[in-house]
Amino acid sequence: MIEKWSPSRSLSAKLSLSILLLAVPIFVLSLGVLFVEARQMIQDEATGRAQSVLSATIQRMQRYLIAIETATNANSWLVEKSLQPDSLLALSAHIVSSNSHVDGCSISTEPGMVSGCDDQFSVYTLRQADSIQSVIEAQYDYFSKIWYKTPRDLKRACWLAYYDEADSLEITLEGMIATYAKPIYKPDSTLVGIISSDLSLLHLSKEFSELKPYPNSYFMMVDKEGRFFIHPDTTRLFSQTIFSHADPRRQPDLIALGHEMIKGNSGTMDVVFDGSPCLVCYQPVEGTTWSFALVCPNSDVLAGYQRQFDILVPILIIGLLVILLLSHHVVATAIRPLHVLLKKTQSVAAGNLNVVIPHTRRVDVVGRLQNSFSVMLQSLDTHIGIIRNTTEQTIRCNKELEVATHLAQEAVKQKTAFIQNVSHQIRTPLNIIMGFSQVLGNMATEGASLNMLPEEERNSITETMTHNAMLLLRMLQMLFDSSEIGQYEERIHQQLVTVSCNEVAREAYGYIHERFRGVHIELNTEVADDFCIKTNRHLLMITIRELLYNAAKYSDGQHILLHVSLANDTVSFVIQDTGKDIPEAEVEKLFNFFAKVDDLSEGLGLGIPLSKRHAQSLGGDLVLDTTYHGGCRFVLTVPLSK
C-alpha cells in the first residue's frame, strides 16, 4: 500500500510553501499585464480574421455569380436559334450539367414563340444531389414572376433574389434563390422569352457556413431594402428586414448597420444582435444590389480571452504547486509511472481496450511492471481482434446467406408464376383449336361434309383456327427470342440493308389489317417514299408490328396512328392509340421481361420488352411518352445509319 503524502511531514514541503508566498505577487502582476494586452491583441486579430474571411467568401460568391453569368450569356444566343421543345429542353439541361455552380435553369418564352406550340412554353432543369432532371413545365402564369417580369421590364439582364415555394409544378428548387435572368430578343427586337440560371442561396449558405471563422459566427445577406436573403434563421428570409425588430432608441447600432449595408458601404461595427454583442464585418456584392455580412459573437471572438481568465487561477495554483513539488521531484519521478499505469489499468478494467501502455527503458521493478502490463495488453488486444474479426465474418456470411435464400425463394416464385402464365396463355388458343378440330372430326365420323356448313361459318372456323394458331406461333416466337439462343441468333443475323421507312410502315400496316378485321390505322408520314435508312429490316419490321398489334388489341381499334418523322440524325416511328392509360408507377415495370401491368390481361409480358431490346439492337430506343394521357403513345427512334 502506498502511504499518503503529507506536507507537514516534509521539510522540503515547508520550504516550498515559503517560496510560494513570495512568488504569488509576481505571478499575479505578470499574468494581469498579459491578460490586458492579450485582450487587445485578440480583438485586433479577430477583426482582421473576420474581414479576411468575409473578403474571401465574397470573392468566392462573385466567382460563382460570374461563372453563372458566363454560362448563361454563352448559351443565350442558342435560344433564338433553336425554338424547338426538344432543343430548348436539351439546352437547359446542357447549361446545368456543364456548370457545377448552376442549380437550375429555366427557359420561358412568350406565347407562340416555340414551334408547334401556340401558347406559352417553359422548360426547367434542376440539379438534385448527383442527378439532373429536366421537364417541360405545365402551363402556369410565369409572366408575373419576378424572375420573368423584372428583366422583361428592364430590358436587360439582372440578378434577382426571391423565395421559391413548392407548388403544383413537377419540380421546383425550394427556398431562397439567386437567379441571373436575361431577356432574349429576335433581330427585330421582338422579345422571345427569358433565360434564367438559378443559384440556391440555401446551398450557398450551407457551403459558406463551413468557412465561418468561429463556431457560432454566421453570414447574412440583405438587399437594397434590408430584406434577408441569407440568414441562419430561415423564418426571417424574405419576410423580415434588418430593421424589423430593431428599436431605434435601444438599438441605434443595429439601425446604423442596416443603413450602411443598404447603401453598399463596407466596414466593421460592434452591434448587439438578439441581446448578444457581436463584431460585424460587411461588404457589398459587386454587380448586385446585395450586401454581405459576417456576424461574430463576442463570446466567440473573446473566447480565448475568457479562457485566459478561466485558466488564470488554475495556472497560478499549478505554478505554485510546481514550485512546491520541486523538492519532491525525485519521489514524484519514481512513482509517476505507477500513477499512469494505475489510470490505464483502471481504464482497461472499465472496458476501454484502446489504451496504449508504452514500453520504458527503466530496468527497476516499476519499469519491468510497466513493460509486463504493456505486453499483456497487446496480447489481449490481438486475441480480442481475432474474435471480433471472426464474429464480423460470421455476421457477414449470415447476411449473404439470407440474401441468397431470399433471391432463391423469389426465383422459385417467379418461375411458378411464369409457368402458370404460359400454361394459361397457351391453353386458351389450344382449347379453341382443339374444339373446332373435334367438331370437324365428329362431322367426318358422321359422314357429314364440310361443304354442308354455310360458307360464312366455314370461313369463321378457318379464321378462328388460323388466328389462334398465329397466337401460339407468336407466343412461341417471343419465348424463343427472349431466350439466350434467341439473343445469340439475333446478334448473328443483324444484317444491315437499305430500308425504305414508308415501305416498312405500309407493310406493318398491311400485316395488322390481315389479322384484325375492322381495325382503322391512320398512316401519317413526313418523309418521302424514296427516303431510306441503313438498318436491320427484320428487327425494325417485327418491332413496328408488335407495337401496332398491341394498339389494335388493347384499344377500340378505330383511332390508331402510325406517324413517321425525321429529327436530326434519327427517324421516329410513333404508334398512338386511344386505349387505357398506363399508370405512371407501372411505366418501368412495362419494359421488364415477363412483367405485366395487369396480371389478368392476356400475353406473356414479352412484346414490349422484346421491342425495346430490338430497338436498342438497332442503335435506337423505344420509350413510352408519359405526357400523352389519351391512351398509349410509344416512340421508336432509329438512327439513319447504325
C-alpha positions in Angstrom: 0.0 0.0 0.0 1.3 3.4 -0.9 1.5 5.8 2.0 -0.4 9.1 1.5 2.0 12.1 1.3 1.5 14.9 3.9 3.3 18.3 3.6 3.6 18.6 7.4 5.9 15.6 7.4 8.5 17.1 4.9 10.9 19.9 5.3 11.0 20.4 1.6 7.3 21.0 1.7 7.6 23.7 4.3 10.3 25.5 2.2 8.2 25.2 -0.9 5.3 26.9 1.0 7.6 29.8 1.9 8.8 30.3 -1.7 5.1 30.1 -2.8 4.2 33.1 -0.6 7.0 35.1 -2.2 6.0 34.1 -5.8 2.3 34.8 -5.6 2.6 38.7 -6.1 4.9 38.2 -9.0 2.6 35.7 -10.7 -0.4 37.9 -10.2 1.2 41.0 -11.6 2.7 39.3 -14.6 -0.5 37.5 -15.6 -2.5 40.7 -15.1 -0.4 42.6 -17.6 -0.5 39.7 -20.0 -4.3 39.5 -19.6 -4.8 43.2 -20.6 -2.5 43.1 -23.6 -4.0 39.8 -24.8 -7.5 41.2 -24.9 -6.5 44.0 -27.3 -4.5 41.6 -29.4 -7.3 39.1 -29.6 -9.8 41.9 -30.7 -7.4 43.1 -33.4 -6.7 39.6 -34.6 -10.5 38.8 -34.6 -11.3 41.9 -36.7 -8.6 41.1 -39.3 -9.6 37.4 -39.4 -13.3 38.3 -39.9 -12.5 40.8 -42.6 -10.3 38.3 -44.4 -12.9 35.5 -44.2 -15.6 37.9 -45.4 -13.5 39.1 -48.3 -12.6 35.5 -49.3 -16.2 34.5 -49.1 -17.5 37.4 -51.2 -14.8 36.7 -53.8 -15.9 33.1 -53.8 -19.5 34.1 -54.2 -18.6 36.5 -57.0 -16.8 33.7 -58.8 -20.0 31.7 -58.6 -22.0 34.7 -60.0 -19.6 35.4 -62.8 -19.5 31.7 -63.7 -23.3 31.6 -63.9 -23.4 34.8 -65.9 -20.8 33.5 -68.3 -22.6 30.2 -68.7 -26.0 31.9 -69.3 -24.6 34.5 -71.7 -22.6 32.0 -73.7 -25.7 29.9 -74.4 -28.4 32.5 -74.6 -28.0 33.1 -78.3 -28.9 29.4 -78.9 -32.4 30.0 -77.6 -33.4 32.2 -80.6 -31.7 29.8 -83.0 -33.4 26.7 -81.5 -37.1 27.4 -80.8 -38.0 23.7 -80.7 -39.3 22.0 -77.5 -36.6 19.3 -77.5 -33.8 21.8 -78.3 -34.8 24.1 -75.5 -35.0 21.2 -73.1 -31.6 20.0 -74.2 -30.1 23.5 -73.9 -31.4 23.9 -70.4 -30.0 20.5 -69.3 -26.7 21.4 -71.0 -26.3 24.6 -69.0 -26.9 22.9 -65.7 -24.8 19.7 -66.4 -21.8 21.6 -67.8 -21.7 24.2 -65.0 -21.5 22.9 -61.4 -22.4 26.3 -59.9 -25.8 26.3 -61.6 -28.5 24.6 -59.5 -31.3 25.2 -62.0 -32.0 26.7 -65.5 -35.3 27.9 -66.9 -36.1 28.9 -70.5 -39.6 30.5 -70.7 -41.0 32.1 -73.9 -43.7 34.4 -74.9 -46.8 32.8 -76.4 -46.4 31.4 -79.9 -42.6 31.6 -80.0 -41.9 27.9 -79.9 -42.5 25.8 -83.0 -45.6 23.7 -82.7 -46.9 25.5 -79.6 -49.4 28.3 -79.9 -49.4 29.0 -76.2 -46.6 29.8 -73.7 -43.8 27.4 -73.3 -41.3 26.8 -70.4 -38.6 24.2 -69.7 -36.8 23.8 -66.4 -33.7 21.8 -65.4 -32.9 21.1 -61.7 -29.8 19.8 -60.1 -30.7 17.4 -57.3 -27.7 15.9 -55.4 -25.8 14.0 -58.1 -28.7 13.8 -60.6 -30.1 16.3 -63.1 -33.8 16.4 -64.0 -35.3 18.3 -66.9 -39.0 18.8 -67.6 -41.3 20.7 -69.9 -43.3 22.6 -67.3 -47.1 22.6 -67.1 -49.0 25.7 -68.1 -48.9 28.4 -65.3 -48.7 32.1 -65.1 -45.0 32.8 -65.0 -45.3 36.2 -66.6 -46.0 37.8 -63.2 -43.0 36.0 -61.6 -40.2 38.4 -60.5 -37.6 36.4 -62.5 -39.6 36.9 -65.7 -41.3 40.3 -65.2 -38.2 42.3 -63.9 -35.8 41.6 -66.8 -38.6 42.0 -69.3 -39.5 45.4 -67.9 -35.8 46.5 -67.6 -35.0 45.0 -71.0 -31.6 43.9 -69.7 -30.0 41.1 -67.7 -30.0 41.4 -63.9 -29.5 39.5 -60.7 -32.6 38.8 -58.6 -33.4 37.0 -55.4 -36.7 35.6 -54.4 -38.2 32.9 -52.2 -39.4 29.9 -54.2 -42.0 27.6 -52.6 -43.2 24.2 -53.6 -46.2 24.4 -55.9 -48.1 22.3 -58.4 -45.2 22.1 -60.8 -43.4 18.8 -61.3 -40.0 20.0 -59.9 -39.0 23.2 -58.1 -35.9 24.5 -56.3 -37.4 25.3 -52.9 -36.0 28.1 -50.7 -34.2 31.3 -51.3 -32.9 31.6 -54.9 -30.5 34.0 -56.6 -31.2 34.0 -60.3 -29.5 35.6 -63.2 -32.3 36.4 -65.7 -31.6 37.6 -69.2 -34.2 38.6 -71.9 -33.8 37.1 -75.4 -34.7 39.2 -78.4 -35.0 38.4 -82.1 -33.1 40.6 -84.6 -36.2 42.8 -85.0 -36.2 43.4 -81.2 -39.2 41.1 -80.6 -39.0 39.5 -77.1 -38.6 35.8 -77.4 -38.5 35.0 -73.7 -36.3 34.9 -70.6 -33.5 32.5 -69.8 -32.6 32.4 -66.1 -30.0 30.4 -64.2 -30.6 29.7 -60.5 -28.2 29.5 -57.6 -29.7 28.1 -54.4 -28.9 30.5 -51.6 -29.7 27.7 -49.1 -27.0 25.5 -50.7 -24.7 28.5 -50.8 -25.4 29.4 -47.2 -24.6 25.8 -46.1 -21.4 25.9 -48.1 -20.3 29.2 -46.7 -21.1 28.1 -43.2 -18.0 25.8 -43.4 -15.9 29.0 -43.9 -17.1 30.8 -40.7 -14.1 31.7 -38.5 -15.8 30.9 -35.2 -18.2 28.2 -34.1 -21.3 30.5 -33.6 -20.5 33.1 -36.3 -22.8 33.2 -39.3 -23.3 35.0 -42.6 -26.2 37.1 -43.6 -27.1 38.9 -46.8 -29.7 41.7 -47.4 -30.9 43.5 -50.5 -31.3 47.3 -51.0 -34.4 47.3 -48.8 -32.8 45.4 -46.0 -34.6 42.1 -46.6 -32.8 38.9 -45.5 -31.6 36.6 -48.3 -29.2 34.6 -46.3 -29.7 34.1 -42.5 -29.4 31.1 -40.2 -33.0 31.8 -39.0 -34.9 30.7 -42.1 -38.1 32.2 -40.8 -36.7 35.7 -41.5 -35.8 35.0 -45.1 -37.5 37.4 -47.5 -40.2 38.1 -44.9 -38.3 40.3 -42.5 -35.7 43.1 -42.8 -32.8 44.0 -40.7 -35.0 46.8 -39.2 -38.0 44.5 -38.4 -37.2 44.0 -34.7 -34.9 47.0 -34.1 -35.8 49.6 -31.5 -34.3 52.9 -32.6 -33.9 54.0 -29.0 -32.3 50.9 -27.6 -30.6 49.5 -30.8 -29.2 52.5 -32.8 -26.2 50.4 -33.6 -28.4 47.9 -35.5 -30.2 50.7 -37.3 -26.9 52.2 -38.3 -25.6 48.9 -39.6 -28.7 48.4 -41.7 -28.4 51.8 -43.4 -24.6 51.2 -44.0 -25.4 47.8 -45.7 -28.3 49.0 -47.9 -26.1 52.0 -49.0 -23.5 49.5 -50.3 -20.8 50.6 -47.9 -18.2 48.3 -46.3 -16.7 48.3 -42.8 -16.7 46.9 -39.3 -19.1 47.7 -36.5 -19.9 46.4 -32.9 -23.6 45.6 -32.9 -25.9 43.9 -30.4 -27.9 41.1 -32.1 -30.7 39.4 -30.1 -29.1 40.6 -26.8 -25.6 39.4 -27.7 -22.7 41.8 -28.5 -21.3 40.9 -31.9 -18.5 42.1 -34.3 -20.0 42.6 -37.7 -17.9 43.0 -40.9 -19.9 43.9 -44.0 -19.2 44.5 -47.7 -21.4 44.9 -50.9 -21.6 42.2 -53.5 -20.2 43.7 -56.7 -22.6 43.6 -59.7 -25.7 43.3 -57.4 -27.8 45.4 -55.0 -26.9 43.0 -52.2 -24.7 43.4 -49.1 -23.0 40.6 -47.4 -22.1 40.5 -43.7 -20.2 38.2 -41.3 -21.6 38.3 -37.7 -19.1 37.1 -35.0 -20.5 36.9 -31.4 -18.1 38.5 -28.9 -18.4 35.3 -26.8 -16.6 33.5 -29.7 -14.2 36.4 -30.5 -13.1 36.7 -26.9 -13.3 33.0 -26.2 -9.5 32.9 -25.9 -9.6 35.9 -23.7 -12.2 34.3 -21.5 -10.2 31.1 -21.4 -7.2 33.1 -20.2 -9.3 34.4 -17.3 -10.7 30.9 -16.6 -7.2 29.4 -16.5 -5.5 32.3 -14.8 -6.2 31.0 -11.3 -5.5 27.3 -12.2 -2.3 28.4 -13.8 -1.3 30.3 -10.8 -2.2 27.4 -8.5 -0.4 24.9 -10.8 2.7 27.1 -11.0 2.8 27.4 -7.2 2.2 23.7 -6.8 5.1 23.0 -9.2 7.4 25.1 -7.1 6.1 23.4 -4.0 6.7 20.0 -5.5 10.2 20.7 -6.8 11.6 19.4 -3.6 9.8 16.2 -4.1 11.0 15.8 -7.7 12.8 12.5 -7.1 9.9 10.8 -5.3 7.5 12.1 -8.0 9.7 10.9 -10.8 9.9 7.5 -9.2 6.2 6.9 -8.6 4.8 8.8 -11.7 4.8 5.7 -13.9 2.7 3.9 -11.3 0.1 6.6 -11.4 0.0 6.5 -15.2 -0.1 2.7 -15.1 -2.9 2.8 -12.5 -5.1 5.1 -14.6 -4.6 3.0 -17.7 -5.3 -0.3 -16.0 -8.5 1.3 -14.5 -9.5 2.3 -18.0 -8.9 -1.3 -19.2 -10.9 -2.6 -16.3 -13.7 -0.3 -17.4 -13.8 -1.9 -20.8 -11.6 0.5 -22.8 -9.2 -1.7 -24.7 -7.9 1.1 -26.9 -5.5 2.2 -24.2 -1.8 2.1 -25.1 0.8 1.4 -22.4 4.2 2.4 -23.8 7.4 0.5 -23.2 10.0 2.1 -20.9 13.8 1.8 -20.7 13.8 1.7 -16.9 15.2 -1.6 -15.5 13.9 -1.3 -12.0 10.8 -3.0 -10.6 8.4 -0.2 -11.8 9.9 -0.4 -15.4 9.6 -4.1 -15.6 6.0 -4.0 -14.2 5.0 -1.3 -16.9 6.6 -3.4 -19.7 4.8 -6.6 -18.4 1.4 -4.7 -18.5 2.2 -3.4 -22.0 2.9 -6.9 -23.4 -0.2 -8.3 -21.6 -2.4 -5.5 -23.1 -1.0 -6.1 -26.6 -1.7 -9.8 -26.4 -5.2 -9.2 -25.1 -5.9 -6.7 -27.9 -4.7 -9.2 -30.5 -6.9 -12.0 -29.3 -9.9 -9.8 -29.0 -9.3 -8.5 -32.5 -9.3 -12.1 -33.8 -12.5 -12.8 -32.0 -14.1 -9.6 -33.4 -13.0 -10.4 -36.9 -14.4 -13.9 -36.7 -17.7 -12.5 -35.4 -17.9 -10.0 -38.2 -17.2 -12.6 -40.8 -19.9 -14.8 -39.4 -22.4 -12.0 -39.4 -21.5 -11.1 -43.0 -21.8 -14.7 -44.1 -25.2 -15.0 -42.4 -26.4 -11.9 -44.2 -25.1 -13.1 -47.5 -26.8 -16.5 -46.9 -30.1 -14.7 -46.0 -29.9 -12.6 -49.2 -29.2 -15.7 -51.3 -32.1 -17.6 -49.7 -34.4 -14.7 -50.4 -33.3 -14.5 -54.0 -33.8 -18.2 -54.4 -37.3 -18.0 -53.0 -38.1 -15.1 -55.3 -36.7 -17.1 -58.3 -39.0 -20.1 -57.4 -42.0 -17.7 -57.1 -41.2 -16.1 -60.5 -40.7 -19.5 -62.2 -44.0 -20.8 -60.8 -45.9 -17.6 -61.9 -44.2 -17.8 -65.3 -45.2 -21.4 -65.9 -48.8 -20.7 -64.8 -49.0 -17.7 -67.1 -47.5 -19.6 -70.1 -49.9 -22.6 -69.4 -52.9 -20.3 -69.2 -51.9 -18.3 -72.4 -51.2 -21.4 -74.5 -54.2 -23.3 -73.1 -56.8 -20.8 -74.4 -55.9 -20.9 -78.1 -55.2 -24.6 -77.9 -58.7 -25.3 -76.5 -60.2 -23.3 -79.3 -58.3 -25.1 -82.0 -59.0 -28.5 -80.4 -62.7 -27.6 -80.0 -63.0 -26.8 -83.7 -60.9 -29.9 -84.6 -63.3 -32.1 -82.6 -66.3 -30.6 -84.4 -64.7 -31.3 -87.8 -63.8 -34.8 -86.6 -67.4 -35.5 -85.5 -68.6 -34.3 -88.8 -66.3 -36.7 -90.6 -67.3 -39.5 -88.4 -71.0 -38.9 -89.0 -70.3 -38.8 -92.8 -71.1 -35.1 -93.0 -69.2 -32.9 -95.5 -67.6 -29.6 -94.6 -69.4 -28.2 -97.6 -72.6 -28.7 -95.8 -71.8 -25.9 -93.5 -72.6 -22.3 -94.7 -69.7 -20.6 -96.3 -69.7 -17.8 -93.6 -69.5 -20.4 -90.9 -66.7 -22.3 -92.7 -64.7 -19.0 -93.1 -65.3 -18.2 -89.4 -64.0 -21.6 -88.3 -61.0 -21.2 -90.6 -60.2 -17.7 -89.4 -60.6 -18.6 -85.7 -58.3 -21.6 -86.0 -55.8 -19.6 -88.0 -55.9 -16.7 -85.6 -55.4 -18.9 -82.6 -52.6 -20.8 -84.4 -50.9 -17.5 -85.1 -51.3 -16.5 -81.4 -49.5 -19.8 -80.4 -46.8 -19.2 -83.1 -46.4 -15.6 -81.8 -46.0 -16.6 -78.2 -43.6 -19.4 -79.1 -41.5 -17.0 -81.2 -41.4 -14.4 -78.4 -40.3 -17.1 -75.9 -37.6 -18.1 -78.3 -36.5 -14.5 -78.9 -36.3 -13.9 -75.1 -34.1 -17.0 -74.5 -30.3 -17.0 -74.7 -30.4 -18.8 -78.0 -32.8 -16.2 -79.4 -30.5 -13.4 -78.3 -27.5 -15.2 -79.8 -29.2 -15.7 -83.2 -30.4 -12.1 -83.1 -26.7 -10.9 -82.8 -25.6 -13.3 -85.6 -28.3 -12.2 -88.1 -28.1 -8.5 -87.6 -27.6 -7.7 -91.3 -27.7 -4.1 -92.3 -29.6 -3.3 -95.5 -31.1 -0.2 -97.1 -34.7 0.1 -95.9 -37.4 2.4 -97.1 -39.1 3.8 -94.0 -42.5 4.3 -95.7 -42.4 0.8 -97.2 -41.8 -0.8 -93.8 -44.6 1.2 -92.3 -47.0 0.2 -95.0 -46.1 -3.5 -94.8 -46.6 -3.4 -91.0 -49.9 -1.6 -91.6 -51.0 -4.4 -94.0 -49.9 -7.1 -91.6 -52.2 -5.8 -88.9 -55.1 -5.4 -91.3 -54.8 -9.1 -92.3 -55.1 -10.1 -88.6 -57.6 -7.6 -87.2 -60.7 -7.0 -89.3 -62.3 -3.6 -88.9 -59.2 -2.0 -87.4 -58.6 1.5 -88.7 -55.0 2.7 -88.7 -54.0 6.2 -89.9 -50.6 6.2 -91.6 -49.0 9.6 -91.5 -45.5 10.2 -92.8 -43.3 13.3 -93.1 -40.6 11.6 -95.2 -40.5 10.8 -98.9 -41.2 7.3 -100.3 -37.6 7.1 -101.5 -36.1 8.1 -98.1 -34.1 5.1 -96.8 -32.0 4.2 -93.8 -29.4 1.5 -93.3 -30.6 -0.9 -90.6 -31.8 -4.4 -89.9 -35.1 -4.7 -91.8 -36.3 -7.8 -89.9 -35.9 -6.3 -86.4 -37.4 -3.0 -87.4 -40.4 -4.7 -89.0 -41.2 -7.0 -86.1 -40.9 -4.1 -83.6 -43.4 -1.9 -85.5 -45.7 -4.9 -86.0 -45.7 -5.7 -82.2 -46.5 -2.0 -81.3 -49.3 -1.9 -83.8 -50.5 -5.3 -82.7 -50.8 -4.1 -79.1 -52.5 -0.9 -80.1 -55.1 -2.9 -82.1 -55.5 -5.4 -79.3 -55.9 -3.1 -76.3 -57.9 -0.2 -77.8 -61.1 0.2 -79.8 -59.1 -0.3 -83.0 -60.6 2.8 -84.6 -58.1 5.6 -83.6 -54.7 4.2 -84.2 -52.0 6.4 -85.6 -48.7 5.4 -87.2 -46.6 8.6 -87.7 -43.2 8.6 -89.4 -40.9 11.7 -88.9 -37.3 12.8 -89.3 -35.5 14.6 -86.5 -31.7 15.4 -86.7 -30.0 12.1 -87.4 -32.8 9.7 -86.3 -36.1 8.5 -87.7 -39.1 8.3 -85.3 -42.0 5.9 -85.6 -44.8 7.0 -83.3 -47.6 4.5 -82.6 -50.5 6.1 -80.7 -53.9 4.7 -79.7 -56.9 5.7 -77.5 -56.9 2.7 -75.2 -56.3 2.5 -71.5 -53.6 4.7 -69.9 -50.7 3.0 -68.3 -50.2 4.3 -64.7 -47.0 6.2 -64.1 -46.0 3.8 -61.3 -46.1 0.9 -63.9 -44.0 2.5 -66.6 -40.7 1.0 -65.5 -42.4 -2.4 -65.0 -43.7 -2.3 -68.6 -40.2 -2.9 -70.0 -39.3 -5.8 -67.7 -39.4 -9.3 -69.2 -42.4 -11.4 -68.1 -43.9 -8.4 -66.2 -47.5 -7.3 -67.0 -49.3 -4.1 -65.8 -52.4 -6.3 -65.2 -51.8 -9.9 -64.1 -55.3 -10.8 -65.6 -54.5 -9.5 -69.0 -53.6 -11.7 -72.0 -50.0 -12.2 -73.1 -46.7 -13.2 -71.6 -45.2 -9.8 -70.8 -42.7 -10.1 -73.6 -43.9 -8.0 -76.5 -42.9 -4.6 -75.2 -39.6 -5.7 -73.6 -38.5 -7.5 -76.8 -39.4 -4.5 -78.8 -37.3 -2.3 -76.6 -34.4 -4.7 -76.9 -34.8 -4.9 -80.7 -34.8 -1.1 -80.8 -31.6 -0.9 -78.8 -30.0 -3.5 -81.1 -30.8 -1.2 -84.0 -28.9 1.6 -82.2 -32.0 3.4 -81.2 -34.6 3.2 -78.3 -38.2 2.6 -77.5 -39.9 4.9 -74.9 -43.4 5.5 -73.6 -44.5 9.1 -73.9 -45.8 9.8 -70.4 -47.0 13.3 -71.4 -49.7 11.7 -73.5 -52.8 10.8 -71.5 -55.4 9.8 -74.2 -54.2 6.2 -74.3 -50.7 5.0 -75.1 -48.1 6.6 -77.3 -44.8 4.7 -78.0 -41.9 6.4 -79.7 -39.4 4.2 -81.6 -36.3 6.0 -82.7 -33.8 4.5 -85.2 -30.6 6.1 -86.4 -30.1 6.9 -90.1 -27.1 4.5 -90.1 -26.2 2.1 -87.4 
